[in-house]
Amino acid sequence: MKGMKQAAVLVIVLVMCIAGCDVYTSQAVATFDTNAASARSAADAANAGQTSQPAMAYQLECFAETFQNLSDAGHWRQPTYTAAPTTVPTTLPWTPNPQK
């Protein structure tokens, strides 16, 4: 009986450990790396006064959509955005992603 209780506790602990872990594929990690580098580049350009407002709006929209999709994944939902915005705006206001 004692062995069965220990086995049950072990199974419960393993299930809790696995359920609490996020599993990312190499493609997801590569996307995170790309987004981090792009965010750094956009922030540096804005800080240096080298980025126009429409270009910055495009970058921020891409980041917002990425983080929304990550949030969706964390809640086990389908991604809200299935493709990135395809055009960089030349003026504001701008309709960033018509698929929403």
C-alpha positions as CSV (number, residue, x, y, z in Angstrom):
1,M,0.0,0.0,0.0
2,K,2.8,2.4,0.9
3,G,4.4,1.8,-2.6
4,M,1.2,2.6,-4.3
5,K,0.8,5.9,-2.4
6,Q,4.4,6.8,-3.3
7,A,3.8,6.0,-7.0
8,A,0.6,8.1,-7.0
9,V,2.4,11.0,-5.5
10,L,5.2,10.7,-8.0
11,V,2.7,10.6,-10.9
12,I,0.9,13.7,-9.5
13,V,4.2,15.6,-9.1
14,L,5.3,14.6,-12.7
15,V,2.0,15.8,-14.1
16,M,2.2,19.0,-12.2
17,C,5.7,19.6,-13.4
18,I,4.9,18.9,-17.1
19,A,1.7,20.9,-17.0
20,G,3.5,23.9,-15.6
21,C,6.2,24.0,-18.3
22,D,6.0,25.8,-21.5
23,V,7.4,23.8,-24.4
24,Y,8.9,25.9,-27.2
25,T,10.1,24.6,-30.5
26,S,13.4,25.8,-32.1
27,Q,11.2,27.8,-34.5
28,A,9.5,29.6,-31.6
29,V,12.9,30.3,-30.0
30,A,14.2,31.6,-33.3
31,T,11.1,33.9,-33.6
32,F,11.7,35.2,-30.1
33,D,15.4,35.9,-31.0
34,T,14.4,37.7,-34.2
35,N,11.8,39.8,-32.3
36,A,14.2,40.7,-29.6
37,A,16.8,41.8,-32.1
38,S,14.2,43.8,-34.1
39,A,12.9,45.4,-30.9
40,R,16.5,46.4,-29.9
41,S,17.1,47.8,-33.4
42,A,13.8,49.8,-33.4
43,A,14.5,51.1,-29.9
44,D,18.0,52.2,-30.8
45,A,16.9,53.9,-34.0
46,A,14.1,55.7,-32.1
47,N,16.5,56.8,-29.4
48,A,18.9,58.2,-32.0
49,G,16.0,60.0,-33.8
50,Q,16.5,57.9,-36.9
51,T,13.1,56.4,-37.2
52,S,10.0,58.0,-38.7
53,Q,6.7,57.6,-36.9
54,P,5.1,55.4,-39.5
55,A,8.1,53.0,-39.5
56,M,8.0,52.9,-35.7
57,A,4.2,52.3,-35.8
58,Y,4.9,49.3,-38.1
59,Q,7.5,47.9,-35.7
60,L,5.3,48.3,-32.7
61,E,2.3,46.7,-34.4
62,C,4.5,43.7,-35.3
63,F,5.6,43.4,-31.7
64,A,2.0,43.8,-30.4
65,E,0.7,41.1,-32.7
66,T,3.6,38.8,-31.7
67,F,2.9,39.2,-28.0
68,Q,-0.8,38.7,-28.6
69,N,-0.1,35.4,-30.3
70,L,2.3,34.4,-27.4
71,S,-0.5,35.2,-25.0
72,D,-2.9,33.1,-27.1
73,A,-0.5,30.2,-26.9
74,G,-0.2,30.5,-23.2
75,H,-4.0,30.3,-23.0
76,W,-4.2,27.3,-25.4
77,R,-6.0,29.4,-28.0
78,Q,-5.5,29.7,-31.8
79,P,-3.3,32.7,-32.7
80,T,-5.2,35.9,-33.3
81,Y,-2.8,36.9,-36.1
82,T,-1.7,34.4,-38.6
83,A,0.5,36.7,-40.8
84,A,2.5,39.8,-40.1
85,P,1.4,43.2,-41.6
86,T,2.6,43.2,-45.2
87,T,3.0,46.9,-45.8
88,V,5.0,49.5,-43.9
89,P,2.9,52.7,-43.6
90,T,3.9,55.9,-45.2
91,T,1.5,58.1,-43.2
92,L,-0.6,57.8,-40.0
93,P,-3.2,56.8,-39.1
94,W,-2.7,53.3,-40.6
95,T,-4.8,50.2,-40.6
96,P,-2.1,47.8,-39.4
97,N,-3.6,44.3,-40.0
98,P,-6.9,43.8,-41.7
99,Q,-7.1,40.1,-40.8
100,K,-8.1,40.9,-37.2
